[in-house]
Amino acid sequence: DASTLIKVQLVQAVYRGHLGRELYREQLVEAEARRRLLQVKRRRAAAMFQGLYRGYVFRNRRRIRARTVKLARSAARIQQVYRGHLSRNDVAQRKFLRLFGHMSTGVTLVANAYRMHLARRQRRSMKELKHQVGMARFIQAVIRGHGGRLLFRRRVHEQYVARCTLALQLAYKCHVARVLYKDYWQQAHEKSAALKVQRVMRGHFARNEVREFLEKKEAERRERAATNLARVYRGHTGRIQARTEKNKLEAKYNMGWLATYTQQLELVAKVEHWDMFRPAVVEIAHRVRDLYATLELEQQVVAAKAEGRPAAVPPPGR
């Protein structure tokens, strides 16, 4: 009944609401879990990036410190070597002055002359070497120029031969293409001409067929129209003749009845001695008989015309 149905609907609504709230609560829990998981991933990613950056900074700082230590050691070693070199030079100079100090001027002159001789020889040899190098470079340049010119002429000749070959190939390909195009054009023209002739003939035959069909349909239509017209005319003339025959029969019947009635009137007038009405009655009777005779004569004339024989001459009227 209605109360049970309302209770069932209420229970269903409460259950659906409970399911909706549970689903909404689950969705909230899932959304919170996703948010927290995203925060954890972001924190881990941030921590990972921070660790990578700190490692990069530490490695770079250690690399810079190691390079600084290495440069400091290298500088110290260079300074040590340079100071040793200065010290050895100073010691050698002092030793030379202690041993050969009394003839340092002559030794200096001899050393200077020897160094100048070596410098002049070196300069002369460098000039000869430079001249030889220049001549060698000149000869190499001439040889390279000659070889380059020969290579250039050969390449120009090869390019000219290639261009001539390409021109000949192009001309031959153009000739072949023109011949093929002419053949294709002639074949297509012949095919198009044949198709055009076929199309014209098909159109001519189709027009003739359509014209014959239309003429046949027009003849059939005219024949049907003539048949309908003849049928209508025959029906019309038949109806007119039937109506005429009917009128004639009715008139004949009426005339016969009227003649019989006038004869009866004449008899009654003779018996009852109606002398006053006798002339009128006799006149009416004569006219009715004349009309009846005229009607029979018309029927005989119509019958004679239908049979094709001459009609009888009507008697003179009264």
Short mmCIF file of the C-alpha atoms (twelve columns), coordinates in Angstrom:
data_MODEL
# 
_entry.id   MODEL 
# 
loop_
_atom_site.group_PDB 
_atom_site.id 
_atom_site.type_symbol 
_atom_site.label_atom_id 
_atom_site.label_alt_id 
_atom_site.label_comp_id 
_atom_site.label_asym_id 
_atom_site.label_seq_id 
_atom_site.Cartn_x 
_atom_site.Cartn_y 
_atom_site.Cartn_z 
_atom_site.pdbx_PDB_model_num 
ATOM 1   C CA . ASP A 1   0.000   0.000  0.000   1 
ATOM 2   C CA . ALA A 2   0.957   3.691  0.018   1 
ATOM 3   C CA . SER A 3   2.484   3.746  3.528   1 
ATOM 4   C CA . THR A 4   4.663   0.700  2.781   1 
ATOM 5   C CA . LEU A 5   5.794   2.278  -0.489  1 
ATOM 6   C CA . ILE A 6   6.673   5.531  1.318   1 
ATOM 7   C CA . LYS A 7   8.610   3.570  3.985   1 
ATOM 8   C CA . VAL A 8   10.497  1.611  1.299   1 
ATOM 9   C CA . GLN A 9   11.333  4.828  -0.554  1 
ATOM 10  C CA . LEU A 10  12.477  6.429  2.719   1 
ATOM 11  C CA . VAL A 11  14.723  3.426  3.529   1 
ATOM 12  C CA . GLN A 12  16.134  3.549  -0.014  1 
ATOM 13  C CA . ALA A 13  16.772  7.301  0.269   1 
ATOM 14  C CA . VAL A 14  18.503  6.836  3.675   1 
ATOM 15  C CA . TYR A 15  20.633  3.991  2.259   1 
ATOM 16  C CA . ARG A 16  21.531  6.016  -0.824  1 
ATOM 17  C CA . GLY A 17  22.438  8.968  1.400   1 
ATOM 18  C CA . HIS A 18  24.595  6.692  3.558   1 
ATOM 19  C CA . LEU A 19  26.331  5.315  0.455   1 
ATOM 20  C CA . GLY A 20  26.826  8.864  -0.893  1 
ATOM 21  C CA . ARG A 21  28.319  10.048 2.397   1 
ATOM 22  C CA . GLU A 22  30.607  7.010  2.583   1 
ATOM 23  C CA . LEU A 23  31.699  7.587  -1.025  1 
ATOM 24  C CA . TYR A 24  32.271  11.286 -0.337  1 
ATOM 25  C CA . ARG A 25  34.236  10.422 2.831   1 
ATOM 26  C CA . GLU A 26  36.348  7.918  0.863   1 
ATOM 27  C CA . GLN A 27  36.955  10.521 -1.817  1 
ATOM 28  C CA . LEU A 28  38.022  13.026 0.862   1 
ATOM 29  C CA . VAL A 29  40.348  10.445 2.407   1 
ATOM 30  C CA . GLU A 30  41.825  9.617  -1.016  1 
ATOM 31  C CA . ALA A 31  42.258  13.320 -1.821  1 
ATOM 32  C CA . GLU A 32  43.992  13.888 1.568   1 
ATOM 33  C CA . ALA A 33  46.197  10.837 0.964   1 
ATOM 34  C CA . ARG A 34  47.108  12.103 -2.502  1 
ATOM 35  C CA . ARG A 35  47.858  15.565 -1.071  1 
ATOM 36  C CA . ARG A 36  50.075  14.131 1.674   1 
ATOM 37  C CA . LEU A 37  51.807  11.815 -0.816  1 
ATOM 38  C CA . LEU A 38  52.415  14.809 -3.072  1 
ATOM 39  C CA . GLN A 39  53.825  16.771 -0.123  1 
ATOM 40  C CA . VAL A 40  56.079  13.830 0.793   1 
ATOM 41  C CA . LYS A 41  57.258  13.558 -2.832  1 
ATOM 42  C CA . ARG A 42  57.908  17.294 -2.949  1 
ATOM 43  C CA . ARG A 43  59.849  17.170 0.333   1 
ATOM 44  C CA . ARG A 44  61.889  14.202 -0.905  1 
ATOM 45  C CA . ALA A 45  62.509  15.974 -4.209  1 
ATOM 46  C CA . ALA A 46  63.498  19.175 -2.375  1 
ATOM 47  C CA . ALA A 47  65.787  17.195 -0.065  1 
ATOM 48  C CA . MET A 48  67.302  15.385 -3.040  1 
ATOM 49  C CA . PHE A 49  67.901  18.667 -4.881  1 
ATOM 50  C CA . GLN A 50  69.352  20.234 -1.746  1 
ATOM 51  C CA . GLY A 51  71.682  17.242 -1.266  1 
ATOM 52  C CA . LEU A 52  72.749  17.424 -4.906  1 
ATOM 53  C CA . TYR A 53  73.383  21.161 -4.623  1 
ATOM 54  C CA . ARG A 54  75.317  20.804 -1.328  1 
ATOM 55  C CA . GLY A 55  77.371  17.972 -2.856  1 
ATOM 56  C CA . TYR A 56  78.099  20.126 -5.908  1 
ATOM 57  C CA . VAL A 57  79.112  23.074 -3.704  1 
ATOM 58  C CA . PHE A 58  81.298  20.846 -1.500  1 
ATOM 59  C CA . ARG A 59  82.993  19.161 -4.465  1 
ATOM 60  C CA . ASN A 60  83.529  22.498 -6.182  1 
ATOM 61  C CA . ARG A 61  84.961  24.007 -2.981  1 
ATOM 62  C CA . ARG A 62  87.245  21.005 -2.490  1 
ATOM 63  C CA . ARG A 63  88.326  21.191 -6.134  1 
ATOM 64  C CA . ILE A 64  89.091  24.907 -5.750  1 
ATOM 65  C CA . ARG A 65  91.041  24.244 -2.498  1 
ATOM 66  C CA . ALA A 66  93.024  21.413 -4.149  1 
ATOM 67  C CA . ARG A 67  93.781  23.646 -7.144  1 
ATOM 68  C CA . THR A 68  94.884  26.446 -4.822  1 
ATOM 69  C CA . VAL A 69  97.180  24.066 -2.892  1 
ATOM 70  C CA . LYS A 70  98.593  22.714 -6.139  1 
ATOM 71  C CA . LEU A 71  99.182  26.219 -7.501  1 
ATOM 72  C CA . ALA A 72  100.822 27.224 -4.207  1 
ATOM 73  C CA . ARG A 73  103.122 24.178 -4.362  1 
ATOM 74  C CA . SER A 74  103.924 24.875 -8.010  1 
ATOM 75  C CA . ALA A 75  104.673 28.530 -7.237  1 
ATOM 76  C CA . ALA A 76  106.883 27.505 -4.306  1 
ATOM 77  C CA . ARG A 77  108.706 24.995 -6.532  1 
ATOM 78  C CA . ILE A 78  109.182 27.615 -9.257  1 
ATOM 79  C CA . GLN A 79  110.453 30.134 -6.732  1 
ATOM 80  C CA . GLN A 80  112.792 27.499 -5.292  1 
ATOM 81  C CA . VAL A 81  114.136 26.608 -8.719  1 
ATOM 82  C CA . TYR A 82  114.556 30.280 -9.632  1 
ATOM 83  C CA . ARG A 83  116.328 31.118 -6.398  1 
ATOM 84  C CA . GLY A 84  118.594 28.076 -6.918  1 
ATOM 85  C CA . HIS A 85  119.354 29.272 -10.453 1 
ATOM 86  C CA . LEU A 86  120.156 32.775 -9.203  1 
ATOM 87  C CA . SER A 87  122.312 31.351 -6.431  1 
ATOM 88  C CA . ARG A 88  124.238 29.061 -8.809  1 
ATOM 89  C CA . ASN A 89  124.795 31.944 -11.247 1 
ATOM 90  C CA . ASP A 90  126.020 34.135 -8.430  1 
ATOM 91  C CA . VAL A 91  128.359 31.406 -7.181  1 
ATOM 92  C CA . ALA A 92  129.655 30.697 -10.717 1 
ATOM 93  C CA . GLN A 93  130.276 34.418 -11.308 1 
ATOM 94  C CA . ARG A 94  132.110 34.781 -8.024  1 
ATOM 95  C CA . LYS A 95  134.185 31.697 -8.800  1 
ATOM 96  C CA . PHE A 96  134.998 33.030 -12.298 1 
ATOM 97  C CA . LEU A 97  136.016 36.410 -10.867 1 
ATOM 98  C CA . ARG A 98  138.175 34.761 -8.209  1 
ATOM 99  C CA . LEU A 99  139.951 32.608 -10.788 1 
ATOM 100 C CA . PHE A 100 140.080 34.853 -13.841 1 
ATOM 101 C CA . GLY A 101 139.467 38.286 -12.425 1 
ATOM 102 C CA . HIS A 102 142.879 39.698 -13.607 1 
ATOM 103 C CA . MET A 103 142.062 38.925 -17.226 1 
ATOM 104 C CA . SER A 104 138.359 39.484 -17.240 1 
ATOM 105 C CA . THR A 105 138.613 42.314 -19.823 1 
ATOM 106 C CA . GLY A 106 140.427 40.208 -22.435 1 
ATOM 107 C CA . VAL A 107 138.164 37.264 -21.839 1 
ATOM 108 C CA . THR A 108 135.168 39.549 -22.200 1 
ATOM 109 C CA . LEU A 109 136.536 40.933 -25.513 1 
ATOM 110 C CA . VAL A 110 137.254 37.440 -26.814 1 
ATOM 111 C CA . ALA A 111 133.876 36.240 -25.691 1 
ATOM 112 C CA . ASN A 112 132.200 39.236 -27.293 1 
ATOM 113 C CA . ALA A 113 134.111 38.759 -30.569 1 
ATOM 114 C CA . TYR A 114 133.304 35.050 -30.554 1 
ATOM 115 C CA . ARG A 115 129.649 35.735 -29.876 1 
ATOM 116 C CA . MET A 116 129.579 38.337 -32.698 1 
ATOM 117 C CA . HIS A 117 131.223 35.845 -35.038 1 
ATOM 118 C CA . LEU A 118 128.690 33.239 -34.084 1 
ATOM 119 C CA . ALA A 119 125.893 35.787 -34.504 1 
ATOM 120 C CA . ARG A 120 127.198 36.777 -37.957 1 
ATOM 121 C CA . ARG A 121 127.516 33.155 -39.013 1 
ATOM 122 C CA . GLN A 122 124.069 32.422 -37.647 1 
ATOM 123 C CA . ARG A 123 122.671 35.507 -39.399 1 
ATOM 124 C CA . ARG A 124 124.360 34.482 -42.658 1 
ATOM 125 C CA . SER A 125 123.105 30.942 -42.363 1 
ATOM 126 C CA . MET A 126 119.630 32.233 -41.497 1 
ATOM 127 C CA . LYS A 127 119.730 34.516 -44.552 1 
ATOM 128 C CA . GLU A 128 120.844 31.617 -46.737 1 
ATOM 129 C CA . LEU A 129 118.229 29.397 -45.162 1 
ATOM 130 C CA . LYS A 130 115.622 32.106 -45.615 1 
ATOM 131 C CA . HIS A 131 116.705 32.554 -49.249 1 
ATOM 132 C CA . GLN A 132 116.608 28.808 -49.795 1 
ATOM 133 C CA . VAL A 133 113.257 28.574 -48.059 1 
ATOM 134 C CA . GLY A 134 111.952 31.469 -50.149 1 
ATOM 135 C CA . MET A 135 113.226 29.903 -53.361 1 
ATOM 136 C CA . ALA A 136 111.798 26.561 -52.340 1 
ATOM 137 C CA . ARG A 137 108.482 28.221 -51.518 1 
ATOM 138 C CA . PHE A 138 108.600 30.085 -54.840 1 
ATOM 139 C CA . ILE A 139 109.333 26.865 -56.750 1 
ATOM 140 C CA . GLN A 140 106.624 25.081 -54.783 1 
ATOM 141 C CA . ALA A 141 104.215 27.947 -55.500 1 
ATOM 142 C CA . VAL A 142 105.075 27.802 -59.227 1 
ATOM 143 C CA . ILE A 143 104.647 24.036 -59.264 1 
ATOM 144 C CA . ARG A 144 101.414 24.277 -57.256 1 
ATOM 145 C CA . GLY A 145 100.179 27.060 -59.568 1 
ATOM 146 C CA . HIS A 146 101.004 24.994 -62.634 1 
ATOM 147 C CA . GLY A 147 99.334  21.952 -61.104 1 
ATOM 148 C CA . GLY A 148 96.346  24.078 -60.026 1 
ATOM 149 C CA . ARG A 149 96.033  25.553 -63.495 1 
ATOM 150 C CA . LEU A 150 96.217  22.098 -65.039 1 
ATOM 151 C CA . LEU A 151 93.664  20.829 -62.513 1 
ATOM 152 C CA . PHE A 152 91.454  23.870 -63.144 1 
ATOM 153 C CA . ARG A 153 91.680  23.341 -66.930 1 
ATOM 154 C CA . ARG A 154 90.884  19.661 -66.467 1 
ATOM 155 C CA . ARG A 155 87.945  20.467 -64.188 1 
ATOM 156 C CA . VAL A 156 86.703  23.160 -66.585 1 
ATOM 157 C CA . HIS A 157 87.009  20.689 -69.457 1 
ATOM 158 C CA . GLU A 158 85.212  18.024 -67.405 1 
ATOM 159 C CA . GLN A 159 82.476  20.520 -66.505 1 
ATOM 160 C CA . TYR A 160 82.204  21.542 -70.168 1 
ATOM 161 C CA . VAL A 161 82.001  17.884 -71.218 1 
ATOM 162 C CA . ALA A 162 79.440  17.259 -68.447 1 
ATOM 163 C CA . ARG A 163 77.385  20.279 -69.546 1 
ATOM 164 C CA . CYS A 164 77.579  19.173 -73.188 1 
ATOM 165 C CA . THR A 165 76.590  15.647 -72.168 1 
ATOM 166 C CA . LEU A 166 73.717  16.966 -70.074 1 
ATOM 167 C CA . ALA A 167 72.641  19.225 -72.945 1 
ATOM 168 C CA . LEU A 168 72.710  16.278 -75.369 1 
ATOM 169 C CA . GLN A 169 70.852  14.056 -72.886 1 
ATOM 170 C CA . LEU A 170 68.335  16.825 -72.260 1 
ATOM 171 C CA . ALA A 171 67.833  17.370 -75.982 1 
ATOM 172 C CA . TYR A 172 67.434  13.623 -76.563 1 
ATOM 173 C CA . LYS A 173 65.041  13.284 -73.621 1 
ATOM 174 C CA . CYS A 174 63.048  16.287 -74.869 1 
ATOM 175 C CA . HIS A 175 62.934  14.758 -78.347 1 
ATOM 176 C CA . VAL A 176 61.777  11.413 -76.940 1 
ATOM 177 C CA . ALA A 177 59.247  13.184 -74.700 1 
ATOM 178 C CA . ARG A 178 57.928  15.209 -77.640 1 
ATOM 179 C CA . VAL A 179 57.628  12.074 -79.780 1 
ATOM 180 C CA . LEU A 180 55.879  10.224 -76.941 1 
ATOM 181 C CA . TYR A 181 53.670  13.221 -76.236 1 
ATOM 182 C CA . LYS A 182 52.829  13.495 -79.934 1 
ATOM 183 C CA . ASP A 183 51.957  9.804  -80.033 1 
ATOM 184 C CA . TYR A 184 49.953  10.053 -76.820 1 
ATOM 185 C CA . TRP A 185 48.247  13.213 -78.063 1 
ATOM 186 C CA . GLN A 186 47.421  11.569 -81.388 1 
ATOM 187 C CA . GLN A 187 46.117  8.471  -79.636 1 
ATOM 188 C CA . ALA A 188 44.136  10.573 -77.162 1 
ATOM 189 C CA . HIS A 189 42.857  12.762 -80.020 1 
ATOM 190 C CA . GLU A 190 41.836  9.704  -82.010 1 
ATOM 191 C CA . LYS A 191 40.284  8.184  -78.929 1 
ATOM 192 C CA . SER A 192 38.500  11.425 -78.063 1 
ATOM 193 C CA . ALA A 193 37.369  11.744 -81.705 1 
ATOM 194 C CA . ALA A 194 36.099  8.162  -81.651 1 
ATOM 195 C CA . LEU A 195 34.414  8.795  -78.312 1 
ATOM 196 C CA . LYS A 196 32.930  12.007 -79.686 1 
ATOM 197 C CA . VAL A 197 31.644  10.205 -82.803 1 
ATOM 198 C CA . GLN A 198 30.272  7.420  -80.615 1 
ATOM 199 C CA . ARG A 199 28.690  9.977  -78.324 1 
ATOM 200 C CA . VAL A 200 27.159  11.828 -81.276 1 
ATOM 201 C CA . MET A 201 25.847  8.566  -82.790 1 
ATOM 202 C CA . ARG A 202 24.493  7.406  -79.437 1 
ATOM 203 C CA . GLY A 203 22.894  10.801 -78.979 1 
ATOM 204 C CA . HIS A 204 21.447  10.614 -82.500 1 
ATOM 205 C CA . PHE A 205 20.101  7.100  -81.940 1 
ATOM 206 C CA . ALA A 206 18.814  8.082  -78.501 1 
ATOM 207 C CA . ARG A 207 17.111  11.178 -79.947 1 
ATOM 208 C CA . ASN A 208 15.583  9.060  -82.714 1 
ATOM 209 C CA . GLU A 209 14.400  6.517  -80.169 1 
ATOM 210 C CA . VAL A 210 13.051  9.266  -77.940 1 
ATOM 211 C CA . ARG A 211 11.410  10.931 -80.959 1 
ATOM 212 C CA . GLU A 212 9.876   7.624  -82.056 1 
ATOM 213 C CA . PHE A 213 8.799   6.911  -78.513 1 
ATOM 214 C CA . LEU A 214 7.287   10.385 -78.193 1 
ATOM 215 C CA . GLU A 215 5.603   10.053 -81.601 1 
ATOM 216 C CA . LYS A 216 4.290   6.636  -80.603 1 
ATOM 217 C CA . LYS A 217 3.087   8.036  -77.296 1 
ATOM 218 C CA . GLU A 218 1.586   11.020 -79.125 1 
ATOM 219 C CA . ALA A 219 -0.126  8.677  -81.624 1 
ATOM 220 C CA . GLU A 220 -1.362  6.518  -78.766 1 
ATOM 221 C CA . ARG A 221 -2.511  9.622  -76.948 1 
ATOM 222 C CA . ARG A 222 -4.256  10.900 -80.080 1 
ATOM 223 C CA . GLU A 223 -5.737  7.460  -80.673 1 
ATOM 224 C CA . ARG A 224 -6.913  7.317  -77.077 1 
ATOM 225 C CA . ALA A 225 -8.200  10.880 -77.406 1 
ATOM 226 C CA . ALA A 226 -9.963  9.990  -80.669 1 
ATOM 227 C CA . THR A 227 -11.297 6.795  -79.078 1 
ATOM 228 C CA . ASN A 228 -12.440 8.714  -76.039 1 
ATOM 229 C CA . LEU A 229 -13.903 11.419 -78.255 1 
ATOM 230 C CA . ALA A 230 -15.649 8.811  -80.405 1 
ATOM 231 C CA . ARG A 231 -16.837 6.987  -77.295 1 
ATOM 232 C CA . VAL A 232 -18.054 10.233 -75.791 1 
ATOM 233 C CA . TYR A 233 -19.654 11.230 -79.083 1 
ATOM 234 C CA . ARG A 234 -21.283 7.808  -79.474 1 
ATOM 235 C CA . GLY A 235 -22.421 7.959  -75.886 1 
ATOM 236 C CA . HIS A 236 -23.739 11.479 -76.421 1 
ATOM 237 C CA . THR A 237 -25.505 10.577 -79.673 1 
ATOM 238 C CA . GLY A 238 -26.751 7.319  -78.107 1 
ATOM 239 C CA . ARG A 239 -28.046 9.219  -75.113 1 
ATOM 240 C CA . ILE A 240 -29.662 11.791 -77.427 1 
ATOM 241 C CA . GLN A 241 -31.204 9.028  -79.561 1 
ATOM 242 C CA . ALA A 242 -32.303 7.148  -76.469 1 
ATOM 243 C CA . ARG A 243 -33.740 10.325 -75.038 1 
ATOM 244 C CA . THR A 244 -35.415 11.058 -78.411 1 
ATOM 245 C CA . GLU A 245 -36.759 7.508  -78.673 1 
ATOM 246 C CA . LYS A 246 -37.928 7.711  -75.097 1 
ATOM 247 C CA . ASN A 247 -39.639 11.044 -75.791 1 
ATOM 248 C CA . LYS A 248 -41.104 9.646  -78.979 1 
ATOM 249 C CA . LEU A 249 -42.332 6.551  -77.212 1 
ATOM 250 C CA . GLU A 250 -43.783 8.682  -74.452 1 
ATOM 251 C CA . ALA A 251 -45.319 10.993 -77.055 1 
ATOM 252 C CA . LYS A 252 -46.637 8.003  -79.017 1 
ATOM 253 C CA . TYR A 253 -48.030 6.538  -75.861 1 
ATOM 254 C CA . ASN A 254 -49.586 9.873  -74.919 1 
ATOM 255 C CA . MET A 255 -50.885 10.361 -78.457 1 
ATOM 256 C CA . GLY A 256 -52.395 6.898  -78.440 1 
ATOM 257 C CA . TRP A 257 -53.942 7.566  -75.097 1 
ATOM 258 C CA . LEU A 258 -55.179 10.949 -76.264 1 
ATOM 259 C CA . ALA A 259 -56.609 9.449  -79.480 1 
ATOM 260 C CA . THR A 260 -58.379 6.777  -77.457 1 
ATOM 261 C CA . TYR A 261 -59.611 9.415  -75.083 1 
ATOM 262 C CA . THR A 262 -60.887 11.632 -77.913 1 
ATOM 263 C CA . GLN A 263 -62.647 8.635  -79.510 1 
ATOM 264 C CA . GLN A 264 -64.265 7.919  -76.188 1 
ATOM 265 C CA . LEU A 265 -65.225 11.594 -75.933 1 
ATOM 266 C CA . GLU A 266 -66.779 11.438 -79.399 1 
ATOM 267 C CA . LEU A 267 -68.717 8.335  -78.451 1 
ATOM 268 C CA . VAL A 268 -69.836 9.952  -75.218 1 
ATOM 269 C CA . ALA A 269 -70.804 13.085 -77.126 1 
ATOM 270 C CA . LYS A 270 -72.861 11.005 -79.592 1 
ATOM 271 C CA . VAL A 271 -74.477 9.054  -76.817 1 
ATOM 272 C CA . GLU A 272 -75.100 12.004 -74.494 1 
ATOM 273 C CA . HIS A 273 -76.036 14.339 -77.347 1 
ATOM 274 C CA . TRP A 274 -73.482 17.022 -76.520 1 
ATOM 275 C CA . ASP A 275 -74.098 19.018 -79.564 1 
ATOM 276 C CA . MET A 276 -72.508 22.081 -78.092 1 
ATOM 277 C CA . PHE A 277 -69.092 20.391 -77.618 1 
ATOM 278 C CA . ARG A 278 -69.165 18.145 -80.648 1 
ATOM 279 C CA . PRO A 279 -67.309 20.490 -83.072 1 
ATOM 280 C CA . ALA A 280 -64.529 21.167 -80.515 1 
ATOM 281 C CA . VAL A 281 -64.153 17.516 -79.673 1 
ATOM 282 C CA . VAL A 282 -64.074 16.586 -83.368 1 
ATOM 283 C CA . GLU A 283 -61.437 19.275 -83.988 1 
ATOM 284 C CA . ILE A 284 -59.321 17.996 -81.110 1 
ATOM 285 C CA . ALA A 285 -59.632 14.422 -82.344 1 
ATOM 286 C CA . HIS A 286 -58.533 15.376 -85.859 1 
ATOM 287 C CA . ARG A 287 -55.521 17.273 -84.560 1 
ATOM 288 C CA . VAL A 288 -54.500 14.365 -82.302 1 
ATOM 289 C CA . ARG A 289 -54.753 11.942 -85.228 1 
ATOM 290 C CA . ASP A 290 -52.674 14.256 -87.409 1 
ATOM 291 C CA . LEU A 291 -49.997 14.543 -84.741 1 
ATOM 292 C CA . TYR A 292 -49.959 10.776 -84.277 1 
ATOM 293 C CA . ALA A 293 -49.654 10.274 -88.049 1 
ATOM 294 C CA . THR A 294 -46.856 12.854 -88.270 1 
ATOM 295 C CA . LEU A 295 -44.963 11.076 -85.460 1 
ATOM 296 C CA . GLU A 296 -45.275 7.689  -87.206 1 
ATOM 297 C CA . LEU A 297 -44.116 9.264  -90.481 1 
ATOM 298 C CA . GLU A 298 -41.026 10.729 -88.803 1 
ATOM 299 C CA . GLN A 299 -40.224 7.325  -87.334 1 
ATOM 300 C CA . GLN A 300 -40.511 5.743  -90.773 1 
ATOM 301 C CA . VAL A 301 -38.212 8.417  -92.295 1 
ATOM 302 C CA . VAL A 302 -35.582 7.848  -89.601 1 
ATOM 303 C CA . ALA A 303 -35.798 4.080  -90.087 1 
ATOM 304 C CA . ALA A 304 -35.476 4.490  -93.880 1 
ATOM 305 C CA . LYS A 305 -32.392 6.710  -93.498 1 
ATOM 306 C CA . ALA A 306 -30.819 4.194  -91.110 1 
ATOM 307 C CA . GLU A 307 -31.470 1.356  -93.604 1 
ATOM 308 C CA . GLY A 308 -30.279 3.461  -96.584 1 
ATOM 309 C CA . ARG A 309 -33.505 3.327  -98.585 1 
ATOM 310 C CA . PRO A 310 -35.494 6.333  -99.861 1 
ATOM 311 C CA . ALA A 311 -37.964 7.781  -97.416 1 
ATOM 312 C CA . ALA A 312 -41.722 7.823  -98.162 1 
ATOM 313 C CA . VAL A 313 -43.306 11.107 -99.230 1 
ATOM 314 C CA . PRO A 314 -45.371 12.484 -96.345 1 
ATOM 315 C CA . PRO A 315 -49.081 13.019 -97.027 1 
ATOM 316 C CA . PRO A 316 -50.333 16.587 -97.296 1 
ATOM 317 C CA . GLY A 317 -51.211 18.154 -93.954 1 
ATOM 318 C CA . ARG A 318 -54.728 18.722 -92.923 1 
# 
